[in-house]
């Protein structure tokens, strides 16, 4: 499960190189891009910023090969207090929150408690995680999903999902990739980010604040939802093996280890042209 190799927040992007080092793009005003000295990293996560906020505060998380966790950036709610975590196999980051999947299938949480998105201590047999702005999602080993936190648009209504292989969470919506290559969605319908019912043969998904992106088995990319910054302009991308969706930008990892980017670049979060040797991920359906 240690295969989240590109990550996108609101104002920054992260990439995991094959040698275990990490690269970052963005203005890094809160220190979220201070990853240059990280080593032996096997997965990354980028904390988002609540879309109504203009504070520029965010954080970055890295999972090391020995199961310990690194974090840098804004720590106003303790979301970077992960130094004591051990035996972690996967990390996820949201708005003022970090989650860590432990090897025994339980989940750790650090950060903001107010909306209930950190109430994951009762989760068991979890194999994957996703953080939205105000909610958290877990994928169980039996292919079902669980969610906690703010549910005002139905973004936590995932209890009936079955045969799920991967999950991703945005601002007010959640998406799940099934073992058959279909995509499920729950939550806010106003921006069309949940209009994924026609997608087929999908191998990876990512949810941004108001958009959703998928990778097909042929390496093409599909996108729905808000496109006010061009974050859905991915139709010409080819040979893509992974995607990440930020608040209003999208990243795509090519098979050759380089990265494509589109969307909001106000803070330099799409300045990934020089990135190379980014580690290739394991696709969700390869695991099951």
Residue pairs with C-beta under 8 A, 6 or more apart in sequence:
1 89
1 90
1 101
1 127
1 128
1 287
2 42
2 43
2 63
2 65
2 89
2 90
3 42
3 43
3 279
3 281
3 282
4 16
4 43
4 44
4 45
4 90
4 91
4 281
5 15
5 16
5 43
5 44
5 242
5 253
5 278
5 279
5 280
5 281
6 13
6 14
6 15
6 16
6 44
6 242
6 243
6 244
6 251
6 253
6 259
6 278
7 13
7 14
7 44
7 45
7 46
7 60
7 93
7 244
8 14
8 46
8 206
8 208
8 244
8 245
8 246
8 249
8 250
8 251
8 269
9 26
9 32
9 46
9 47
9 48
9 49
9 58
9 60
9 93
9 246
9 247
9 269
10 48
10 49
10 51
10 58
10 209
10 246
10 247
10 248
10 269
11 26
11 27
11 29
11 32
11 49
11 56
11 58
11 247
11 266
11 267
11 269
12 24
12 25
12 26
12 27
12 28
12 32
12 33
12 46
12 58
12 60
12 267
12 269
13 24
13 25
13 26
13 46
13 244
13 246
13 249
13 251
13 261
13 269
13 270
13 272
14 22
14 23
14 24
14 35
14 44
14 45
14 46
14 60
15 22
15 23
15 24
15 44
15 251
15 253
15 259
15 272
15 275
15 278
16 22
16 41
16 42
16 43
16 44
16 278
16 279
17 23
17 277
17 278
17 279
18 257
18 277
18 278
18 279
18 280
19 277
20 39
20 40
20 41
20 42
20 65
21 36
21 38
21 39
21 41
22 35
22 36
22 38
22 41
22 44
22 60
22 62
23 35
23 275
24 32
24 33
24 34
24 35
24 36
24 60
25 33
25 268
25 269
25 270
25 271
25 272
25 275
26 32
26 33
26 267
26 268
26 269
27 33
27 56
27 267
27 268
28 34
29 56
29 57
30 56
30 57
30 58
30 59
30 73
30 74
31 72
31 73
31 74
32 46
32 47
32 58
32 59
32 60
32 72
32 73
32 74
33 60
34 72
34 73
35 60
35 62
35 72
38 62
38 70
40 64
40 65
40 66
41 62
41 63
41 64
41 65
41 70
42 63
42 64
42 65
43 62
43 63
43 90
43 91
44 60
44 61
44 62
44 63
44 91
45 60
45 61
45 62
45 63
45 91
45 92
45 93
45 98
45 131
46 58
46 60
46 61
46 93
46 244
46 246
47 58
47 59
47 60
47 61
47 73
47 74
47 79
47 93
47 94
47 95
47 96
47 97
47 98
47 131
48 58
48 93
48 94
48 95
48 131
48 133
48 171
48 209
48 246
48 247
49 55
49 56
49 57
49 58
49 95
49 247
50 95
50 96
50 133
50 134
51 133
51 171
51 209
51 247
56 267
57 73
57 74
57 76
58 73
58 74
59 71
59 72
59 73
59 74
59 75
59 79
59 80
59 93
59 98
60 71
60 72
60 73
60 93
61 69
61 70
61 71
61 80
61 82
61 91
61 92
61 93
61 98
62 69
62 70
62 71
62 91
63 69
63 70
63 88
63 89
63 90
63 91
63 100
64 70
67 85
67 86
67 87
67 88
67 89
67 103
68 83
68 85
68 86
68 88
69 82
69 83
69 85
69 88
69 91
69 98
69 100
70 82
71 79
71 80
71 81
71 82
71 83
71 98
72 80
73 80
74 80
75 81
76 96
77 96
77 97
77 111
77 112
78 110
78 111
79 93
79 96
79 97
79 98
79 110
79 111
79 112
80 98
80 110
81 110
82 98
82 100
82 108
82 110
85 100
85 108
87 102
87 103
87 104
88 100
88 101
88 102
88 103
88 108
89 101
89 102
89 103
90 100
90 101
90 128
90 129
91 98
91 99
91 100
91 101
91 129
92 98
92 99
92 100
92 129
92 130
92 131
92 136
93 99
93 131
94 111
94 117
94 131
94 132
94 133
94 134
94 136
94 169
95 112
95 131
95 132
95 133
95 134
96 111
96 112
97 109
97 110
97 111
97 112
97 117
97 118
97 131
97 136
98 109
98 110
98 111
98 131
99 107
99 108
99 109
99 118
99 120
99 129
99 131
99 136
100 107
100 108
100 109
100 110
101 107
101 108
101 126
101 127
101 128
101 129
102 108
105 123
105 124
105 125
105 126
105 127
105 141
106 121
106 123
106 124
106 126
107 120
107 121
107 123
107 126
107 129
107 138
108 120
109 117
109 118
109 119
109 120
109 121
109 136
110 118
111 118
112 118
113 119
115 134
115 135
115 149
115 150
116 148
116 149
116 150
117 131
117 132
117 134
117 135
117 136
117 148
117 149
117 150
118 136
119 148
119 149
120 136
120 138
120 148
123 138
123 146
124 140
125 140
125 141
125 142
126 138
126 139
126 140
126 141
126 146
127 139
127 140
127 141
128 138
128 139
128 166
128 167
128 284
129 136
129 137
129 138
129 139
129 167
130 136
130 137
130 138
130 167
130 168
130 169
130 174
130 207
131 137
131 169
132 149
132 155
132 169
132 170
132 171
132 172
132 173
132 174
132 207
133 170
133 171
133 172
133 209
134 149
134 150
134 171
135 147
135 148
135 149
135 150
135 151
135 155
135 156
135 169
135 174
136 147
136 148
136 149
136 169
137 145
137 146
137 147
137 156
137 158
137 167
137 168
137 169
137 174
138 145
138 146
138 147
138 167
139 145
139 164
139 165
139 166
139 167
139 176
140 146
143 162
143 163
143 164
143 165
143 179
143 288
144 159
144 161
144 162
144 164
145 158
145 159
145 161
145 164
145 167
145 176
146 158
146 159
147 155
147 156
147 157
147 158
147 169
147 174
148 156
149 156
150 156
151 157
152 172
153 172
153 173
153 187
153 188
154 186
154 187
154 188
155 169
155 170
155 172
155 173
155 174
155 186
155 187
155 188
156 174
156 186
157 186
157 187
158 167
158 174
158 176
158 184
158 186
161 176
161 184
162 178
163 178
163 179
163 180
164 176
164 177
164 178
164 179
164 184
165 177
165 178
165 179
165 284
165 285
165 287
165 288
166 176
166 177
166 204
166 205
166 284
167 174
167 175
167 176
167 177
168 174
168 175
168 176
168 205
168 206
168 207
168 212
168 245
169 175
169 207
170 187
170 193
170 207
170 208
170 209
170 210
170 211
170 212
170 245
171 188
171 208
171 209
171 210
171 247
172 187
172 188
173 185
173 186
173 187
173 188
173 193
173 194
173 207
173 212
174 185
174 186
174 187
174 207
175 183
175 184
175 185
175 194
175 196
175 205
175 207
175 212
176 183
176 184
176 185
176 205
177 183
177 184
177 202
177 203
177 204
177 205
177 214
177 284
177 285
178 184
179 285
179 288
181 200
181 201
181 202
181 203
181 217
181 285
182 199
182 200
182 202
183 196
183 197
183 199
183 202
183 205
183 212
183 214
184 196
185 193
185 194
185 195
185 196
185 197
185 212
186 194
187 193
187 194
188 194
191 210
191 211
191 225
191 226
192 224
192 225
192 226
193 207
193 208
193 210
193 211
193 212
193 224
193 225
193 226
194 212
194 224
195 224
195 225
196 205
196 212
196 214
196 224
199 214
199 222
200 216
201 216
201 217
201 218
202 214
202 215
202 216
202 217
202 222
203 215
203 216
203 217
203 283
203 284
203 285
204 214
204 215
204 241
204 242
204 243
204 281
204 283
204 284
205 212
205 213
205 214
205 215
205 243
206 212
206 213
206 214
206 243
206 244
206 245
206 250
207 213
207 245
208 225
208 231
208 245
208 246
208 247
208 248
208 249
208 250
209 226
209 246
209 247
209 248
210 225
210 226
210 248
211 223
211 224
211 225
211 226
211 227
211 231
211 232
211 245
211 248
211 250
212 223
212 224
212 225
212 245
213 221
213 222
213 223
213 232
213 234
213 243
213 245
213 250
214 221
214 222
214 223
214 243
215 221
215 240
215 241
215 242
215 243
215 252
216 222
219 238
219 239
219 240
219 241
219 255
220 237
220 238
220 240
221 234
221 235
221 237
221 240
221 243
221 252
222 234
223 231
223 232
223 233
223 234
223 250
224 232
225 232
226 232
226 248
227 233
228 248
229 248
229 249
229 263
229 264
230 262
230 263
230 264
231 245
231 246
231 248
231 249
231 250
231 262
231 263
231 264
232 250
233 262
233 263
234 250
234 252
234 260
234 262
237 252
237 260
238 254
239 254
239 255
239 256
240 252
240 253
240 254
240 255
240 260
241 253
241 254
241 255
241 280
241 281
241 283
242 252
242 253
242 280
242 281
243 250
243 251
243 252
243 253
244 250
244 251
245 251
246 263
246 264
246 269
247 264
248 263
248 264
249 261
249 262
249 263
249 264
249 265
249 269
249 270
250 261
250 262
250 263
251 259
251 260
251 261
251 272
252 259
252 260
252 261
253 259
253 278
253 280
253 281
254 260
255 280
257 276
257 277
257 278
257 279
257 280
258 275
258 276
258 278
259 272
259 275
259 278
260 272
261 269
261 270
261 271
261 272
262 270
263 270
264 270
265 271
